[in-house]
Amino acid sequence: MIIRTLEDCQKSERKVEAKTWDSVRMLLADDNMGFSFHITTIYEGTETHMHYKNHLESVYCMSGSGEIKDLATDEVHQIKPGTIYILDNHDKHILWAHKELKLACVFNPPVTGRETHLADGSYPAPGEPMGD
């Protein structure tokens, strides 16, 4: 059994920060669960381009508001508390945070913990060098 608190993880190397977001990686690849679990904050007023071509992701909005644009279809969807979006086709997308977003995220395959976005908006595949 693994027990962790968000507070403890926020004070550790499990918290990763980038320009438009921070992510507290509560469950990682070395926990051997087959997925990773993160609490991610997308900063208010930001635009983040992402394309998880090496991962599948499910994202549940706990608080805040924003929009997500599917770049394959140009469809824009509202994100608000209670919304889940699932990137089941390695969907290239843009996420806008109108009010700071707090998101619960699950990645498959799991991340190792220090990943940040590469230039193309992806995380590296397992075993590849980390982003900056």
Stockholm file with secondary structure:
# STOCKHOLM 1.0

chainA/1-132         MIIRTLEDCQKSERKVEAKTWDSVRMLLADDNMGFSFHITTIYEGTETHMHYKNHLESVYCMSGSGEIKDLATDEVHQIKPGTIYILDNHDKHILWAHKELKLACVFNPPVTGRETHLADGSYPAPGEPMGD
#=GR chainA/1-132 SS CCCCCHHHHHTSTTEEECSSEEEEEEECGGGCSSSEEEEEEECTTCEEEEECTTCEEEEEEEEEEEEEEETTTCCEEEECTTCEEEETTCCEEEEEEEEEEEEEEEEESCCCSCCCCCTTSCCCCTTSCCCC
#=GC SS_cons         CCCCCHHHHHTSTTEEECSSEEEEEEECGGGCSSSEEEEEEECTTCEEEEECTTCEEEEEEEEEEEEEEETTTCCEEEECTTCEEEETTCCEEEEEEEEEEEEEEEEESCCCSCCCCCTTSCCCCTTSCCCC
//
